[in-house]
Amino acid sequence: MNKVLLMNLPIQSYLQKEFTNDSGYNPSLGLLSIGTWMELNGYEPIVLDLCYNRKTSKELLQLIEEENPILIGMSVYTENVDMAISTAKIIKAAFPSIKIVFGGAHPTLVPDDIITSQYVDFIIRKEGESTFLELCEAVVSNENIIKFDDIAGLVFKRDNKVIQNKLRSFITDLDIMPLPKRELAGIENYKDIINISTSRGCPGNCIYCSATALSGATYRTRNIDNVFLEVVLLRVIVRDSFLKIYIVDDTFTAVPVRVLRFADLIKKYNLNIYWHCESRVDVMTEELLDAMTSSRCIAVQYGIESGSQEVLDKIRKGINLDIARKVIDSTFKRKILPCLSFMVGHFCDTKETMEETLNFIKHVSTNYKAEVALSFNTPFPGTWQYTHKDKLGMKLVTDKYKLFSLLDPIVETNAFTTNDQREIFFEARQYLARITSIERMRKEMVD
C-alpha cells in the first residue's frame, strides 16, 4: 500500500506546553480529514503533528526513510511558512525523489510566494481532499491515470514554468465526507477537549479575515444528527477522559434550528458532556442561550474586535456594540462563560479608539468574568486588508513572516505606532487569559 506523510508544523510554539497541559491534544482536523479520505481510497496515511510530537531533523529523516512515502504534504500558515520551506529543504537534500506539496492558508492565498522554491513541488489551494487524492494518483502512475494539468486546485512546475490550474469547486454536501479517523493521530493522547467541525465557509465580510477566501462565502453545514452521532462516537471511544467538545466553526449558531436540534439531542439522550462553541453577537438570541444552557454549553466565543463602533463599521464587522453588551450580559446570566476576542491596530484605529477597546475589555472582565483575548491586527497576505494596505494607510514594519503571529504589532499608520499598541496591550494584561481552564468553566456552570 502506498504511504503518504501528512505533517502539521508548529505555530506559536511557546504556547504548546500550556495547551497540552491544560486542554490536551487536538491534531489538525484538516489533515485528519485528508488522511481519512486517503485511507478510504487505498492509501496508508501517516499523520505527524509536530506541534505535539516534536522530532529533530535526524528523527524526521529517519521516519521518512523507514516509511518511504510517495508524497509528503505540509499544512502551512504565514507564520510558519519559512519553517516549512526549511523543512522541505532538509527533506529534499536527503530524499530528492520524494515529492513535497504544501497546502493550507498561506499557499492558498499567495501560491506564488512558495511555488518558486526549488524544494516545493506542488501547492494545493483551498479544500484539499480530492485534489490530494488525484495528485497521489498522478504521482503513482507517472501521470498515466491523471495529468497534473487536469487536477483542479493544483499549482505546480513543469519545465521551469509555474502552472496554476483552475480552482476546485467547494464540496457542497459535507455529509458525504467520512468522519475524521482520529486514531491516525493518536487518539490515546486526547485529554479533556476534543475539537469537531460541523460546517465550512463563512458569510462574513470582515476585511482582516481570510475565512471567506479559504472556505467560501456560502455557509455549508453538516446534518446536525450526523454531528451528534460523531459526538456519541467520541464519547464511547475516549470514555472517562472525554469531558468537553469544542465546536470550531466560525459561527456555529448561524443556523439556529441546528443548534436547537443539537441541544435537544444532548438532553434527550442524556449525553454527559460539556460543550463550547463560537458565535457572533448578531446571531445570538435568548432562545438559543436557553437551549444551550440546558444542554451543558459552558462557554461561547464572540469576536468583538473593537470597543469603538466607528472602527467596527469600517472593518465591516457587522455588529453593534449595544447589542454586544446585551448578549454578553445574557450569556453571563445563564452561567455560560463569555469568551471575547479583541484586536488593536486596525487601519482606522487611533489612540483614542484603542483606549475605547481597553475600557470595553476592563468592563467585560470586571463585570462578567469574561475570558478575554487581545491580539494585534495582522494583515495576512491575500486578505482584503493586505491587498489594500497602501490605500488604507497601513505600513508594515517587518517582512518577516514569523512575526505575522497576532502576538507582535507589525502595523503602523499616521495615527498610531507599534509602541502605542504595546502600551494598550500591557495595560490590558491583567484582564487577559492565555488558556481557558476546564475546571474554571465547570465551576462557572455549577456555581
Backbone torsions as a table, in degrees:
resi	resn	phi	psi	omega
1	MET	NA	132.4	179.9
2	ASN	-70.8	134.2	-178.2
3	LYS	-101.5	146.2	173.6
4	VAL	-129.2	138.2	-180.0
5	LEU	-105.3	122.8	179.7
6	LEU	-112.4	119.6	-172.3
7	MET	-117.9	136.8	172.5
8	ASN	-112.6	122.1	-176.4
9	LEU	-94.8	155.7	-176.6
10	PRO	-64.3	146.6	170.5
11	ILE	-134.2	137.6	-178.3
12	GLN	48.1	54.9	-170.0
13	SER	-58.7	-29.6	-177.7
14	TYR	-68.0	-15.6	178.1
15	LEU	-89.6	-11.8	-171.2
16	GLN	-61.8	-36.7	179.3
17	LYS	-62.6	-42.6	179.0
18	GLU	-63.2	-45.9	-179.3
19	PHE	-59.9	-45.5	-176.6
20	THR	-64.6	-44.2	-176.5
21	ASN	-70.0	-38.2	-172.4
22	ASP	-87.7	-43.0	-170.0
23	SER	-121.8	-0.7	174.7
24	GLY	87.4	-170.0	-170.9
25	TYR	-98.3	130.0	174.7
26	ASN	-138.4	103.0	-178.8
27	PRO	-72.3	171.1	179.3
28	SER	-65.0	120.2	177.7
29	LEU	-66.4	-31.6	178.9
30	GLY	-63.8	-45.5	178.8
31	LEU	-68.0	-37.2	177.5
32	LEU	-63.5	-38.3	179.1
33	SER	-64.9	-45.0	178.5
34	ILE	-65.5	-42.5	179.5
35	GLY	-60.8	-43.6	178.6
36	THR	-62.6	-43.9	179.7
37	TRP	-61.9	-40.7	-179.8
38	MET	-67.4	-40.9	179.7
39	GLU	-62.4	-40.6	179.0
40	LEU	-65.2	-20.9	-179.3
41	ASN	-105.0	21.4	169.2
42	GLY	93.6	9.1	178.0
43	TYR	-104.5	163.2	177.2
44	GLU	-110.0	102.4	-178.4
45	PRO	-83.2	142.8	172.8
46	ILE	-121.0	111.4	-178.6
47	VAL	-97.1	118.3	-178.0
48	LEU	-119.1	109.4	179.9
49	ASP	-99.6	99.5	-176.6
50	LEU	-75.8	-5.4	172.7
51	CYS	-65.5	-34.1	-175.3
52	TYR	-117.7	-31.3	179.6
53	ASN	-104.2	76.8	-174.0
54	ARG	-67.4	140.5	177.2
55	LYS	-139.2	145.6	172.2
56	THR	-75.8	167.8	177.2
57	SER	-58.9	-40.3	-180.0
58	LYS	-63.3	-43.5	-180.0
59	GLU	-66.0	-38.8	178.6
60	LEU	-64.1	-45.6	179.6
61	LEU	-64.8	-35.0	177.4
62	GLN	-65.3	-41.2	177.3
63	LEU	-61.3	-44.9	-179.1
64	ILE	-63.4	-40.4	179.0
65	GLU	-63.4	-40.5	-178.6
66	GLU	-69.6	-40.8	-174.0
67	GLU	-87.8	-29.2	177.9
68	ASN	51.5	61.0	-179.5
69	PRO	-72.5	152.6	177.4
70	ILE	-81.2	-19.9	-176.2
71	LEU	-153.5	140.9	176.3
72	ILE	-118.5	122.5	178.8
73	GLY	-110.0	138.1	178.3
74	MET	-123.9	135.4	173.5
75	SER	-87.5	122.1	-168.2
76	VAL	-126.4	135.0	175.3
77	TYR	-119.3	167.0	-178.3
78	THR	-56.1	-44.6	-175.1
79	GLU	-63.3	-31.1	-176.5
80	ASN	-112.6	15.6	-177.5
81	VAL	-63.2	-38.1	178.5
82	ASP	-66.6	-38.2	176.0
83	MET	-63.6	-40.5	-179.7
84	ALA	-63.7	-43.3	179.5
85	ILE	-66.5	-38.3	176.9
86	SER	-63.7	-40.0	178.0
87	THR	-65.3	-42.1	177.7
88	ALA	-61.9	-37.7	178.7
89	LYS	-62.1	-43.6	179.6
90	ILE	-63.5	-42.5	-179.0
91	ILE	-66.6	-44.6	-178.4
92	LYS	-63.5	-34.4	179.6
93	ALA	-63.8	-34.2	-178.6
94	ALA	-90.9	-33.1	-175.8
95	PHE	-135.1	72.9	-174.7
96	PRO	-61.9	-22.0	-176.6
97	SER	-86.0	-14.6	-179.7
98	ILE	-79.5	127.0	-178.6
99	LYS	-78.0	144.8	-179.4
100	ILE	-123.7	132.1	179.9
101	VAL	-125.7	136.3	175.1
102	PHE	-105.3	140.6	172.1
103	GLY	-139.6	176.5	179.7
104	GLY	112.8	-168.1	-170.4
105	ALA	-64.6	-53.8	-174.6
106	HIS	-65.7	-48.0	177.6
107	PRO	-60.5	-33.9	179.4
108	THR	-66.6	-44.9	-173.2
109	LEU	-80.9	-36.2	-179.0
110	VAL	-134.7	68.2	-177.0
111	PRO	-60.5	-32.6	-178.9
112	ASP	-63.9	-20.5	-179.5
113	ASP	-69.5	-19.8	-171.0
114	ILE	-121.0	-40.2	-168.8
115	ILE	-64.0	-20.6	177.8
116	THR	-72.6	-13.7	178.1
117	SER	-66.3	136.1	179.5
118	GLN	-70.3	-10.8	-176.6
119	TYR	-97.8	-3.2	-178.8
120	VAL	-117.1	122.0	-176.8
121	ASP	-89.7	-36.5	-174.7
122	PHE	-141.0	157.9	169.1
123	ILE	-130.0	135.7	173.5
124	ILE	-108.2	126.4	-178.2
125	ARG	-102.8	141.4	177.9
126	LYS	63.1	-142.8	-175.0
127	GLU	-65.3	136.4	-167.5
128	GLY	-106.4	-9.6	-170.3
129	GLU	-57.6	-57.8	-175.9
130	SER	-70.4	-38.4	-179.7
131	THR	-63.7	-42.2	-179.8
132	PHE	-64.6	-41.9	179.0
133	LEU	-61.8	-47.4	-179.5
134	GLU	-64.7	-35.4	177.2
135	LEU	-63.4	-42.2	177.9
136	CYS	-62.9	-41.2	178.3
137	GLU	-62.5	-38.1	178.4
138	ALA	-68.3	-41.3	-179.7
139	VAL	-65.9	-46.8	-177.1
140	VAL	-64.1	-39.5	-174.9
141	SER	-94.4	5.3	-176.7
142	ASN	56.3	39.2	177.1
143	GLU	71.1	18.5	175.9
144	ASN	-78.1	-35.7	179.2
145	ILE	-77.2	-47.7	178.2
146	ILE	-151.2	140.2	-179.9
147	LYS	-87.6	151.2	177.4
148	PHE	-54.9	-36.9	-177.5
149	ASP	-63.3	-22.0	-174.9
150	ASP	-99.4	6.4	-177.3
151	ILE	-96.5	107.8	179.8
152	ALA	-63.5	138.4	178.9
153	GLY	89.2	0.9	-175.9
154	LEU	-101.9	139.7	169.8
155	VAL	-119.9	132.9	-176.8
156	PHE	-153.6	177.1	178.7
157	LYS	-118.4	136.4	173.4
158	ARG	-138.7	124.0	-178.5
159	ASP	55.6	43.5	178.0
160	ASN	64.2	16.5	177.4
161	LYS	-114.2	133.3	179.2
162	VAL	-81.7	127.9	179.1
163	ILE	-117.6	124.3	-178.9
164	GLN	-113.7	104.2	-178.4
165	ASN	-70.8	166.8	177.7
166	LYS	-63.8	153.2	179.1
167	LEU	-70.1	149.8	177.7
168	ARG	-84.8	143.1	175.9
169	SER	-65.6	147.6	178.8
170	PHE	-69.1	152.4	175.1
171	ILE	-69.0	119.8	-176.6
172	THR	-87.0	-30.2	-179.3
173	ASP	-113.2	97.0	-177.6
174	LEU	-70.5	-15.9	-178.7
175	ASP	-74.1	-12.0	176.2
176	ILE	-82.5	-11.2	180.0
177	MET	-80.2	139.8	178.9
178	PRO	-70.3	154.7	173.4
179	LEU	-65.5	139.6	179.9
180	PRO	-57.4	130.6	177.4
181	LYS	-84.0	94.9	-172.3
182	ARG	-70.0	-18.1	176.6
183	GLU	-62.3	-21.1	179.7
184	LEU	-61.9	-25.6	-178.2
185	ALA	-114.5	14.6	176.0
186	GLY	86.4	72.7	-176.4
187	ILE	-64.5	-18.8	178.8
188	GLU	-67.4	-14.8	179.8
189	ASN	-86.8	-9.7	179.1
190	TYR	-62.2	145.4	-178.2
191	LYS	-119.5	-100.4	-173.3
192	ASP	-97.8	-27.6	-173.8
193	ILE	-121.5	137.4	173.0
194	ILE	-127.3	126.6	178.8
195	ASN	-81.9	141.7	170.4
196	ILE	-135.8	153.9	178.4
197	SER	-119.2	132.2	-177.5
198	THR	-118.3	1.5	-178.2
199	SER	-158.9	169.8	171.2
200	ARG	-140.1	151.8	180.0
201	GLY	95.2	159.7	179.8
202	CYS	-147.0	126.8	-179.9
203	PRO	-81.7	-2.0	-177.9
204	GLY	-70.8	167.8	-177.6
205	ASN	-134.7	28.3	-177.9
206	CYS	-63.7	136.5	-172.0
207	ILE	-72.6	-18.8	-174.9
208	TYR	-94.2	-7.5	-169.0
209	CYS	-102.3	147.0	179.1
210	SER	-103.9	2.4	-172.9
211	ALA	-58.8	-44.5	-178.5
212	THR	-65.7	-42.0	179.7
213	ALA	-64.5	-33.6	-176.9
214	LEU	-81.8	-43.4	-170.1
215	SER	-117.8	0.2	177.4
216	GLY	94.8	156.2	-178.9
217	ALA	-83.5	-14.8	178.2
218	THR	-85.6	129.1	-179.4
219	TYR	-83.5	107.0	-176.9
220	ARG	-102.2	128.8	-173.3
221	THR	-122.4	151.5	168.9
222	ARG	-82.6	153.9	172.3
223	ASN	-59.7	131.3	-172.2
224	ILE	-69.1	-25.9	173.9
225	ASP	-66.4	-36.0	175.1
226	ASN	-61.8	-42.5	178.2
227	VAL	-62.7	-45.2	-179.3
228	PHE	-60.9	-40.6	178.9
229	LEU	-64.8	-33.6	174.8
230	GLU	-64.3	-40.2	178.4
231	VAL	-64.0	-42.9	177.9
232	VAL	-60.6	-44.1	179.0
233	LEU	-60.0	-45.0	179.7
234	LEU	-64.0	-39.1	179.2
235	ARG	-61.2	-38.9	180.0
236	VAL	-72.2	-41.9	-174.7
237	ILE	-65.6	-47.5	-173.2
238	VAL	-96.6	-10.4	172.5
239	ARG	52.7	-124.6	-170.1
240	ASP	-66.2	-23.8	-177.7
241	SER	-77.7	-10.7	-177.2
242	PHE	-89.5	115.4	-178.2
243	LEU	-114.3	-40.1	-169.9
244	LYS	-147.2	142.8	172.9
245	ILE	-109.4	145.0	177.2
246	TYR	-117.4	115.1	179.5
247	ILE	-85.1	112.2	-167.5
248	VAL	-86.8	0.8	178.8
249	ASP	-54.0	144.9	177.7
250	ASP	-57.9	-37.9	179.8
251	THR	-145.9	84.4	-178.2
252	PHE	-61.6	-31.1	-175.1
253	THR	-88.2	11.1	-176.9
254	ALA	-61.7	-31.6	177.3
255	VAL	-115.7	94.6	-171.2
256	PRO	-54.9	-36.2	-176.1
257	VAL	-63.0	-31.5	177.6
258	ARG	-66.0	-42.6	-179.1
259	VAL	-65.3	-43.3	179.7
260	LEU	-62.7	-40.9	178.5
261	ARG	-65.8	-42.7	179.2
262	PHE	-60.3	-45.3	179.3
263	ALA	-63.4	-41.6	179.4
264	ASP	-62.8	-40.6	-179.7
265	LEU	-65.8	-41.3	179.1
266	ILE	-61.5	-43.1	-179.7
267	LYS	-70.9	-42.2	-176.8
268	LYS	-60.2	-41.5	-177.3
269	TYR	-100.8	10.3	174.7
270	ASN	48.1	49.4	-178.3
271	LEU	-76.6	118.2	-172.2
272	ASN	-82.6	77.3	178.4
273	ILE	-138.0	161.8	165.4
274	TYR	-111.3	154.3	178.8
275	TRP	-143.9	161.0	-172.0
276	HIS	-143.6	139.2	-178.8
277	CYS	-143.6	171.7	174.1
278	GLU	-105.2	146.2	-178.2
279	SER	-148.1	-175.9	170.7
280	ARG	-127.8	146.3	-177.2
281	VAL	-67.4	-24.0	-177.5
282	ASP	-81.3	-6.8	176.8
283	VAL	-118.1	8.6	179.1
284	MET	-93.9	139.7	180.0
285	THR	-131.0	165.1	176.6
286	GLU	-61.8	-39.2	-179.8
287	GLU	-62.1	-44.0	179.2
288	LEU	-64.1	-44.2	-179.5
289	LEU	-62.4	-38.6	177.3
290	ASP	-63.0	-44.9	-179.8
291	ALA	-65.7	-39.9	-179.4
292	MET	-66.9	-40.7	178.1
293	THR	-61.7	-44.5	-176.4
294	SER	-68.9	-15.4	-179.3
295	SER	-110.5	20.6	173.5
296	ARG	71.3	33.8	167.4
297	CYS	-75.6	126.2	-174.1
298	ILE	-113.7	-6.5	178.8
299	ALA	-158.9	145.2	175.2
300	VAL	-133.1	132.4	178.5
301	GLN	-93.9	123.5	174.9
302	TYR	-118.1	131.3	173.3
303	GLY	-88.7	108.2	179.5
304	ILE	-94.5	-46.7	170.4
305	GLU	77.3	-31.6	178.4
306	SER	-157.0	150.8	174.4
307	GLY	-93.7	8.7	179.2
308	SER	-112.5	122.7	178.8
309	GLN	-64.5	-35.8	179.1
310	GLU	-61.5	-42.9	178.5
311	VAL	-64.9	-44.6	-179.6
312	LEU	-58.5	-40.7	179.8
313	ASP	-65.9	-39.3	-175.8
314	LYS	-74.7	-27.7	178.2
315	ILE	-92.2	6.8	176.1
316	ARG	62.1	35.6	179.0
317	LYS	-68.3	-33.4	174.7
318	GLY	77.1	26.1	176.8
319	ILE	-127.0	159.5	179.1
320	ASN	-111.8	130.8	-175.5
321	LEU	-66.5	-31.3	176.9
322	ASP	-64.4	-42.0	176.6
323	ILE	-66.8	-39.1	178.8
324	ALA	-58.7	-43.8	179.9
325	ARG	-61.7	-41.6	-179.3
326	LYS	-65.8	-42.0	-178.8
327	VAL	-67.4	-41.2	178.0
328	ILE	-61.9	-42.7	178.7
329	ASP	-62.6	-45.7	-179.6
330	SER	-65.0	-37.8	178.3
331	THR	-63.4	-47.6	-179.0
332	PHE	-63.1	-40.9	-178.1
333	LYS	-64.4	-21.6	178.4
334	ARG	-94.4	12.4	179.1
335	LYS	62.0	30.3	169.3
336	ILE	-100.5	128.9	-177.1
337	LEU	-72.6	119.5	175.1
338	PRO	-77.7	122.2	175.6
339	CYS	-108.9	117.0	-169.3
340	LEU	-121.5	134.7	178.9
341	SER	-113.0	142.0	-179.8
342	PHE	-135.6	158.6	173.3
343	MET	-135.9	148.2	168.1
344	VAL	-120.2	157.4	-178.3
345	GLY	96.5	20.5	172.8
346	HIS	-64.6	155.2	-176.2
347	PHE	-57.3	-30.4	-176.1
348	CYS	-99.8	6.6	178.1
349	ASP	-69.3	155.3	169.3
350	THR	-134.1	175.0	175.5
351	LYS	-59.1	-37.0	-177.9
352	GLU	-69.1	-43.1	-179.3
353	THR	-69.8	-32.8	176.3
354	MET	-69.0	-31.3	172.7
355	GLU	-65.4	-37.4	176.1
356	GLU	-61.8	-40.8	176.7
357	THR	-63.2	-43.7	177.5
358	LEU	-59.8	-43.3	-179.7
359	ASN	-66.1	-36.0	177.4
360	PHE	-65.2	-42.2	178.2
361	ILE	-60.9	-45.3	178.8
362	LYS	-59.2	-42.5	-177.2
363	HIS	-64.7	-49.8	-176.1
364	VAL	-71.2	-31.4	178.7
365	SER	-70.9	-42.9	-177.3
366	THR	-72.9	-41.6	-172.5
367	ASN	-92.8	-23.5	-174.7
368	TYR	-126.0	7.2	-179.4
369	LYS	52.3	33.6	-174.5
370	ALA	-66.0	145.0	172.4
371	GLU	-84.9	109.7	-170.2
372	VAL	-110.7	133.9	173.2
373	ALA	-120.1	131.7	178.4
374	LEU	-123.9	128.9	179.5
375	SER	-133.0	174.5	179.5
376	PHE	-100.6	130.3	178.1
377	ASN	-54.8	127.0	-175.7
378	THR	-127.6	114.0	179.1
379	PRO	-76.1	92.1	-179.9
380	PHE	-70.3	137.1	179.4
381	PRO	-52.4	134.1	179.7
382	GLY	98.0	-19.2	178.1
383	THR	-77.8	164.3	-177.4
384	TRP	-60.2	-44.3	-176.6
385	GLN	-69.4	-26.9	177.1
386	TYR	-70.1	-47.4	-177.7
387	THR	-68.8	-19.0	179.5
388	HIS	-112.8	18.3	-172.1
389	LYS	-61.3	-36.6	-180.0
390	ASP	-66.7	-44.1	178.5
391	LYS	-63.5	-32.4	-179.3
392	LEU	-82.8	-5.0	178.9
393	GLY	78.5	26.3	-178.4
394	MET	-98.6	129.4	175.9
395	LYS	-113.1	126.0	176.8
396	LEU	-86.2	128.9	-176.1
397	VAL	-89.6	-1.0	179.3
398	THR	-149.7	153.8	171.5
399	ASP	-116.6	13.6	178.4
400	LYS	-85.5	114.9	-175.4
401	TYR	-63.0	-28.1	-179.5
402	LYS	-64.1	-16.9	177.7
403	LEU	-91.7	-2.3	175.1
404	PHE	-83.7	64.8	-168.6
405	SER	-117.1	-3.6	-172.2
406	LEU	73.5	-7.6	-176.9
407	LEU	-103.7	-4.8	178.5
408	ASP	-127.1	130.5	176.0
409	PRO	-72.0	124.9	-177.7
410	ILE	-125.1	4.9	-176.9
411	VAL	-116.6	137.7	169.5
412	GLU	-131.8	151.8	172.9
413	THR	-134.9	-176.9	175.9
414	ASN	-67.6	-14.5	-175.4
415	ALA	-98.7	-17.0	-179.0
416	PHE	-157.6	160.9	178.0
417	THR	-115.9	174.4	175.3
418	THR	-65.0	-34.3	178.7
419	ASN	-67.0	-33.3	175.5
420	ASP	-61.3	-40.2	179.2
421	GLN	-68.2	-42.1	178.9
422	ARG	-61.0	-39.4	-179.9
423	GLU	-61.9	-42.1	176.6
424	ILE	-62.4	-43.9	-179.5
425	PHE	-61.4	-45.9	-178.5
426	PHE	-63.7	-36.8	176.8
427	GLU	-67.5	-29.3	-177.0
428	ALA	-87.9	-9.9	-171.4
429	ARG	-51.8	-41.8	-176.0
430	GLN	-65.2	-16.6	-179.2
431	TYR	-100.0	-1.0	-174.3
432	LEU	-99.2	153.7	177.3
433	ALA	-129.9	131.6	178.9
434	ARG	-70.2	-50.7	-173.5
435	ILE	-132.2	136.4	175.0
436	THR	-74.8	125.5	-179.5
437	SER	-82.3	130.8	177.0
438	ILE	-60.5	-44.7	-177.8
439	GLU	-61.2	-39.0	-179.3
440	ARG	-66.5	-41.6	-179.7
441	MET	-65.0	-37.7	176.9
442	ARG	-63.3	-42.2	-179.4
443	LYS	-64.9	-41.8	-179.9
444	GLU	-60.2	-32.7	-178.0
445	MET	-77.2	-35.4	-173.2
446	VAL	-84.4	-40.6	-173.8
447	ASP	-64.3	NA	NA
